[in-house]
Amino acid sequence: MALLLKNGAIFLHIPKTGGSWVTRVLERLDLIETSFGHEHADFDRSFWHTRFHHEGKALRQILRRAVGSRRAPYIPPDCFKFCFVREPLAWYESWWRFMQGLDWKSWGDERDPYKWHPNSMLNGLGSPDFNTFMHNVNRMRPGYVSEMYGWFVRPGLGFVGKTECLQQDLMKAFLLMKLNVDVDKILSVARVNESLSHIPKPEWDPAVRKETLRLEYAGYVRFGYPVEEAQLGMG
């Protein structure tokens, strides 16, 4: 779900990009006003109800139910919004390890607006073998990570940080918001929701890796990740 901060800014949480840690920091700094929308709601699903803010109470109640929100706060369209992304191949590795620990549970229903979840598109594609999982994704949902990022990173977003430099980029977001924060409190917050240590990092089949890089090329370019290997895979 999205977080409304006390300064009017919005944090959008993309799964497996360090958002749980960011949320913990925002809580520690007492910056959160409220949450709204359902779990991991993307840009449109977080903000679409605000278009009807001035309409009748009954309509607002219907919309609140649709997004699973306790209340539907009015969000000014020009408020500062930020999120984080992760290198696409590393995202897949993290997701596979995370789901191995959960025995490949399902996440929501991509066709049901009441149960929508960004990772529901991967339901049924899992496998204890990482390369089988990636083959399934590349066949059934090619370029999934780049596509998913696009649901969150829309025009009007003020800042996109990277998981690879999470602390530094969160500080950049605070600077853009002109917030004075306690740096020591940020540094003291431990990482959360990390993959289980007994689940090893997967090893890529070279052909599967090359194909995945080709399919995720747009995400590498858009978010400034090195694209040399992806370029080699374009063929």
N, C-alpha and C positions, 0 to 999 in steps of 0.2 A: 504494500500500500504506500501511497505517497505521504510525505510528512510536510505539514505546514509549520514553518518556524515562526518564532515570535516577532521576527523582523519582516514577516510577510513573504519570505523566500520559500521555495518548494524543493524538496529532495525526492527524486524519482529513483527507486531501487530496482536496478536490473539484477536478476539472479546471478549468483556466483561471480560477483565483481567487487566484493569487499563491502557491500552495502550494509550487512549486519554490523560490521565494525564501525562504519560511519554512523549508523543509528545509535550505537552504544556511546560514541563520542558525543553526539548531539544531546543525548540524554544526560551524560556526565556534566556537560556544560550548561544544562538547563536551558536549551535553546528551542525545544519543541513546544509548539502550541497545541497541535492535535494531529491525528492521522485521519486520512479519508481514502475512500476507494477500497477495492478488495485487494487481496495479497498480490504484490508485484504488478499492480495495474500500470499499463503503459500510458503514454502521453494523452491520447484521446480518451481512454477509459478513466483517467484521473480527472479530466477537466470538462468533459462534455456536458455534465449537469449544470455547470456554471452559466451556460448559454441561456438557461431558463430560470435564472435566479430570481428574476422579478415577476415570474408568472405565479399562478395560484398555489396555495399551500398543498392541495391534493396532488398536483403535478410534481411538486418538489418531493413529496413523500414517496411517490412512485419511483422517482429517479434515485432517491437515497437507497431504496430497497434494491434497485437495479445494480448499483455499484457497491452494495454491501456496506454502506457507511453509517456510522452512528449519527452523523449529521453532515450536511453538505455545505460547508463554508463557502462564501463567495470569494473567488480568487481573481484578483485583477489580472487581465490578460497580459500586462506588461511586467508582472512580478518576475524576480530573478529565479531561474530554475536551473538545477544542476543534477548531474548523474555521473556514473563511472562506467567505463568499459574495460575489457580485458583482451589481450591478444587472442584471436579466435582459436588457434590450435590449443593454447593453454586452457581456454574455456572448456573445450571438449574434454581434455584430460581431467580437469577438475570435476566436471559434471559426471563423467564416468565413475571416478573414484567415489564421489558423493553418493551416487545411486547404487553402487555396489554395496555400500553400507546400509542402504534402505531397501535392499532386495527388489529394486526397480519398481517402486510404487508408482501409481499413476497420479498425474497432476491435472485436475480440472477437466474441462471439456472445451475444446476450441470452438465448437459450434453453439455453445450455450453461453449467452452473455452474462448469466448469473453465476456461472462456474468457470468462466474464462481464466486461463493462466498462461503466461507466455511459454511455459515448458510443456503444455499439454500437447503440442505438436510432436513431441518426441515420445508420447505414450505408445507402447508396443514396439518400439525400435531397439530396446535395450538388449544387452547380451553380456554374459560374464567375460566374453572375449572382446577386448577393446576394438580390434580391427573389424570384427563382425558388426559391432555397434556402429562404427563409422561408415562402413559399407551401407548399412541400412539407412543412415542419415543422408548420405550422399545420393542414394537412390530415391528415397521417398521425400526428403526435405532438403534439397541441395542449397548450400549457402545459408543454412539456418541461422547461424550466429550473426552474420551481417544483416540478415533480414530482421532478426529480433532487435538488434541495436537500433534499426531504423524506426521501430515502433515507439521508442523512447526519445531518440535524438531527433527532434522536430524543429522547424523554424521557431524561434523565440526562446530556445534553450540558451542560457547564459554561459554555461561552462560544462565541459566534458572532461573529467579526469580519468586517470588510468590506474588500474589495480596495481600495476607494477611499481608505481610510486605513490601509493595511497596516502601516506601521511603528508608528503610534500604537496600533492595536488589538493588535498582537503584544505591545507593552509592557504593555497592560492584562491580557493573558493571563498574562504573567510575574508581574504584581502579584497576580493572583488565586491563582497557584501559590506565591506568597511566594518567588520566585526573585530573587536579586540577580545581575544580569547587567551586562556591560560594554556600555553604550549606544554607545560609539564603534565597537565591533565590529559592532553591528547596522547603524549608519548607513553603515559602509564596505562593506557587501555590496551589490553591484550587482544590478539586476533580471536575471532569467533567463527564458528561454523566451518572450521578447516576439515579437510578430508581425514578419515581415520588413518593413523600412522601405519597400521599393519597392512593397508591396501597399497601395493606398490604403484609407482608411477608407470603408466602403460608405455609399451614400446610400439612405435608405429611401423607398420608395413610400409616400405618406401613408396609403393604404388598408391596405396591408400592415402598416404600423406601428401603426395604430389597432387592427387585428385582433389583432396580437401583444400589445399592451398589455392588451386585454380578456382574452385567454387567460392572461396571466401575472399577472393582478390579485392572485391569492392570494399570490404570491411578494412582490409589492410591499408588501402589507399586513403579511404575517408578519414580514418582515425590515426594516421601517421605512424603505422607500424612498418618495419622494414619489409619491402616487397620483392627483394631480389629472388628469393626462392619461389615466390608465387609467380614471378615473371618467367622463371625457368619452366614452371609447370603449365604455362599457357600453350606451349607446343605450336 
